[in-house]
Amino acid sequence: MLLVLLLGLLSWPRRSLRPRTDPWVFGTLSFVVAAHTLGASHARIMLRHVLPNVVPFVCTLAAIDVGGLTLLESALSFLGLGIQPPLPARGNMLNNVATSFSRGPWLVYCPALAVSLTVCACASSAMACAMRWTRGSGGARRKQR
């Protein structure tokens, strides 16, 4: 659990820059300036105009991060630096069957497939989230200048 928290704490600063700078960029766009000119409050502008344009990027980056952190945790556990053997981890499973690879190579397939499917599922959900929001089906789109 400590490794997961540590990985999460170390990865958030890189990903928090985009959601932090997007509201500043959107503040200068014409639809935000028009809403402000029409007398909309700052809270309304944030909730109705800025937030729907920032949420897709945050969801996409979160899905990508989950896949990358899963892969990193598996690699660290495989090397013996991550979650220790009494607790189940995909890297531990791969490490346990690595010694018996010559006897039965199919034993490696299940843990490796689990890691691969998790990372692919996270990547495909990130792409689906990005495509859903950019097509405009149910969400906001980035406005053109």
N, C-alpha and C positions, 0 to 999 in steps of 0.2 A: 504494500500500500504506500509505503514511503517513496518507493521508486516512481510510482505513478504520479504522486503529488509533486515530486521533484521535477519530473519531466514536464508536467503541466506548468509549473512555475517558471521553468527555464524557457518554455516555448511561447508564452503569451506576449512578451514585449514586442517581438517581431511582428506578430499578427495584429496587435492592437493599434499599430500606426495607421493602417488603412481606415478602419472605422472612425478613428479620431480626426483624420484630415478630411474625410468626405463631407461632413457637415460644413466645414469652412469653404470647401469648393462649391457646395450647393447653395451656400448663402449668397453667392454672387451671381447665380443663374437667374434668368429672366422670370421664371415662374415664381421663385421665392421673393424676388424684388416686387413683382406684381402683387403677390399676396400681402406683403408688408405695406405696399402703397394703398391697398384697399382697406387697410386697418385691421388685418388679422393679428392676433396676439402672437407672442413668441412661442408660447406653448402650442398653439394651433399650427403654426408654421412647422414646428419640429415634428408634431404628430401626424400631420396630414401631407406634408410635402417632403421633408428631409428623411424621416425615419423609414418610410416605405422604399426609398431609394438606397438606403444603407443596409437594410436587413438582408437582401439577397447576397451581398458580398460577404457579410458576416457568416451566413449559413454555409456558403461555399467554402470559405476559408476554414471553418470549424470542421467540416467533413474531410477536407484534405488533411488537416492536422491530426484527426483521429487515425487515419490510415498511416500517416508517417510516424506517429508516436507508437502505434501498434507494432510497426516494423522495427522501430528502434528498441522497444522493450523486448521483442523476440530476439533480436540480435544480442542485446546485453545479457539476457537470460541464457542464451545458447553459449555465450562465452564464459558464463559463470559469474558475471558481474551484476546481474539483475536479481530477479526474484529467486529465492533459494529453493532447493528441491522439495521440501515438504509441501510447499504450495504449488498448485498446478499453474503452469505457464506454457505457452506454445514453444518458447525457446528451450525450456527444460525438457519438454517432450522430444524435441529434435535432438537435444544433447544426449538423452537417454538411449535413443535408438541409433545414434551415430556409431556406437561401438559394434552393433550387430548388423551394420549395413551389408557386410560381405555375406552374411548368412541369409538375410531376407531383405532385399532392397525395398520391397513393398511396405515395410514398416515405416519408412521415412515419408511415404506418400501422404498419409493422413495428416500428420502435423504440418507438413509443408503446404499441403492443400488448404488447411485451415488458415494459415497465415496469408497465403495468396488470395484466398476468397475474401477474407476480411479487408485486405488492402484494396482489392478490386471493387468490393461493394462500397467502400467509402469513396473511392474515386468516381464511381458511376453515380452515386448519390450526389456528389458535388457537381458533377456535370449536369445531372437532371435538375438540380436546384437552379443552377445558372441558366440553363435553357428555359426553364419554366418562367423565370423572372424576366429574361430578356425578350421572350416572345410576347409577354404581356398577358398570359392566361391566368388571371386571378391576382396579379400583382402589379406593382408599379414598374414603369420603365424609366430609364434615364432619359431625361429631356435633352433635346439638342439645343445648342446655343443659338 
